[in-house]
């Protein structure tokens, strides 16, 4: 249980850093470069992680990296940028928050991770909390911006579930590096063709891209995919609701914005939703691991009444372990 909560905290690194990305992008990065923005975010992060793990894709991971890189990195980065240009941050954040429910439903269809009612209630509470935090009723909503935001949410949700489905013995840092490199390389020719020369470097832009690439991408996606490998996809999706909470907190701390009572209530709803998701995950683990229940398993070292098969030198034989020893049941 302690190890599981440790991974909850590790996973939370990602949405917290992503929440800070809105401020950094607005204050330090050049406008009008969505494609180069994605390239300069993905490629340096992928190269850094690749230098750490020093492993290249093998077998199916060549095409898997391309698929996941397109979904989780290149397409997602561009659509998020477009949505940020066409929609208020509040509206885009609420649309992205619905990804917690979408991620649960896709995981149910693809991974057979059936969401518990408490998890769904937590997602609804979290979305309501984000709406309370950010919506004031006077936001300008543009159709193309909503479509871009919904597209980004759907692409990332599918990509995250596929990343979990294809989880194998490959290290998380390696698969994250491969996705980032693939995503950056997919975007690079489009950036050159449609945006020409890359943005001129300035000290502020270099610092901004360094944060976005190394902190909000390399470290954050490694933490996120590490959480996806060890936690249910629905629980990870709820942790992602910390993203808009971080953005609100930065606005309060840096810009000196005062929090209204509605916003405080929204923050409370978000944390309540996240907690509900983790409680549901714990209940699922207890139900699955209980002896004598469906999906449960015997404890290691339990006695097995009667003989069990053993293969010795290619010949199966029956060995009676009921009296003198115990067999390990996997």
N, C-alpha and C positions, 0 to 999 in steps of 0.2 A: 504493500500500500504506500509506504514512504517513497519507494522508487517511482511509483506512478505519479504521485503528486509532484515529485521532482521534475518529471517530464511535462507536467502541466505548466510549471513555472518556466521551464526552458522554452516550451512552445509559445508562451506569452511574450517572449522577447520579440517575436516577429511582428505581431500587430502593434505593439508599442512603438517599435522603430518605424513601421509603415505610417503610423499616425503622425510622426514627426516629419515624414517626407513631404506632406502637403506644405508645411511652413517653409522647409528648405527649398522646395521647388519654386514656390512663389517668390521667395526673397533673393535667391542666389542663382537660379538657373535661367538661361535665356528662353524667352517665349518663341514660338514658331518653329521649334525643332522636335516634333514628336518622334520622328524616326531616329535621328541621331541621339535623342535623349534615351531611347530604348537601347541603342547600340552601346553608348557610353555607360549605361547602367549594367548591362548584361555581360559584355565581353571582359572588362577588367575583373569583375567579380568571378567569372568562370575561370579566368587564367590564374587568379590567386588561389582558388580552391584546387585547381588542377596541379599547381606547383606544390601544394601541401600533400595531396594524396598520391600524385604521380602514378595514375592508373588511367588507361584508356578503355573505351567501351569494347565489349566482346560480345559476339553473337547477336542476340536480339536487341541488346542495348544500343546498337547503332541506330536502328529505326525507332526504337522507343525514345531515345534522346531527342530525335528530330520531332516526333509527335508531341512529347511533353514540352520541348522548348518552344514550339509554335503556340501551344495552348497556354502554358503558364508564364511564358516570358514575352515573346515578340508580340503576339496578338494582344495579350493582356495589357502590356505596357502602352501600346499605341491607343487602344480603346479607352483606357483610363485617362490618358492625356487628352483625348478628344472630349471625353465627358467633362473633364475639369475645365476645358475651354468654353463649353456650351451650357453647363449647369452650375448653379451655386453649389459649393462644397456640401452644404447641408442636404440638398436633394440627392446628390450623387452618393453620399454616405448612407442615406436611408435605403437607396436602391441596392447598394452593395451589402448592406446588413441583411437583406433577404436571402443572401447566399447561405446563411446558416441553415435555413430550412431546405433550400435547394440541395445543399451538400448532403443533408440527411437522406433526402428522397433518392438522389442518385446513388448514394452508398447502399441504400436499401435494394435498389434495382440491380446494381452491379456486384456488390460485395455481400449481399444478403445480411447486411447489418440493419435489422429492423429497429427503427427508433422507438424508444419507450415514450409513453404519453408525457412523462415528466420532462423528457428532452424537448419534445415539441412545444410544451408549455414554456420551457425556458427560452426557446428560440423566439416565440411570440412576445414574451416579456422583454427580451433583448431588443427586438425590432421596435417595440413600442417605446422602450427607453431611448433608443437613438432618435426616434421621431420627437420625443419630448425634449431632448437635449438641443436639437438643431433646427427644427422647423418652427417658424414663427407665423406662417400663414400668408406671407406676402412674397414668397419666392417665385421667381420667373422660371417657368418650366418649358423647355424646348424639346420637341419630339425627337430630333436627331440625337440630342444629348442623352435622353432617356434610353434610346435604342443602344447607343454606345455603352452606357453604363450597364444595361442589362446584358449586352453581349460580353462585356468583360467579366461580369459575375458568372455567366453560364460557362464561358471558356475556362475560367480558373476552377470552377467547381468540378467540371468534367476532368480537367487535368489533374486535380488533387486526388480524385477517386482512382483514376488510372495509375497514378504514381503509387498509391497504396496497393492496388490490385497487382501491379507488377513488382511489388516488393519481394526481393530475394536476398541472397547473401551479399550482393554488391553493397559496398559502404555508402552511407547516406551522403557523405561529403563528395564522393566520386559521382554519384548519380546527379547530385545538385550541380556540380561543375559541368557535367556533360549537357544538362538541360540549358544552363546559362550560355554556354558556348554555342550550342545549336541555335538558341533563340537569337543571340547577337548576330551570328553569321547569316541567318535568314533575313534579318532586318537590314544588314549592311548594304547590299546592292540597291535596295529600295531607297535607302537614305541618300546614297550617292546620286541616284537617278532623279529623285524628286526634290531633294533639298540642297544639292550641289555641295559646296564646301562645308565642312563642319563648323560649328560656332567658334568664334574667336575666343581663345582662352584668356581669362583674367584671374587674378588671385581668388576672388570670390567664387567664380564659377568652378575653378579647380577644387576648392574646398567643398563646394556644394556637390559636385559629382563624386568626390572622394567619399563623402558621407553616404550619398544615395547608393553608390556601387558597393562599397566595402561593408558598411554597417547595415543599411536598409535592404541590401540584396544578398551579399555573400553570407554574412552571419545570420540574417533573418531567415532566408530560405533554408539554410542548413538546419536551423532550429525548428522551422515549420515542418519540413519533411521528416526530421527526426521524430517530432511529435506524431505525425501521421503514421509513421512506422510502428509506433508503440501504443497509440491511443485510438479509440473508435473515431471514424471520420466526423461523426456528428458532434462529439465532444470538442474536437479541434475547431470545427466551424463556429461553435459558440465562443471559444476563446478568442476567435478573430474579432468579436464585437468590441474588444479593447481598443481597436484602431480608432474609431471616432472619439472614444473617451480620452485618448491621448491627445488628439487634435484639440479637443475642448480644453484640456488642462494646459496645453501650451498657450492657447489664446488667453487664458486667465493669467498665467505666470509671466508671459513675455509682453503681451499687449495690455495687460492690466485690466482686462475685461471683467466686469462683475458677473457672478453667476446668479441667475434668477432661481426662484424656488422650483419652477418647472424643470429647469436644467438639473438641479440637484436631485429631484425625484427621478429624472431620466437616468442619471448615473446609477442611482440605487437599483432601478429596474434592470439595467444592464448587468450589474454584478449579481443580482438575484438570478437572472437567467443563466449566467455562466455557472453559478453554484448549483442550480437545478440540474444542469447537464452533467456535472461531475458526480452529483449524488446518484443520478440515474445510471451512470457508468459503473459506480461502485455496487449498486444493486444488481446490475447485470452480471458483474464478476462473481458476486456471492451466489447468485442463482445458478450460474453455469458451473461453479466449482463445488457445489454442495454434493456430498456423496448420495448416491441413490436417485439423483434427479437427472432429467434429460440434459445431456451435454456435460454432465459431471464426470469426474474420473476418480479412480481409486487413488489413495495416497500411495506414495512410493514405499516399497517395502512391505505392503500389505500381504497377508497370507492368501494364497489361492488354493481353495480346497480342490484336491484331486490332481491328476497329472496334467502337465503342460508339455507341448512339443518342444524338442530341442534338436537342432541339426548338428551332427558331429561328423566331420569328414564326408559331408554330402549325404549322409544317411539319417533321415529323421527318426527319432526314437522318443518314447514317452518316458518322462522322468517324474516320479512322484515327489512333490515338494510340500505336500500338505502337512507332514509331520516334522521333518527335520530342518527345513529351511524355508525361506520365503522368496517369492519371485517378484521382480519389479515389473509392474504393469505400466506400459507407456500410454 
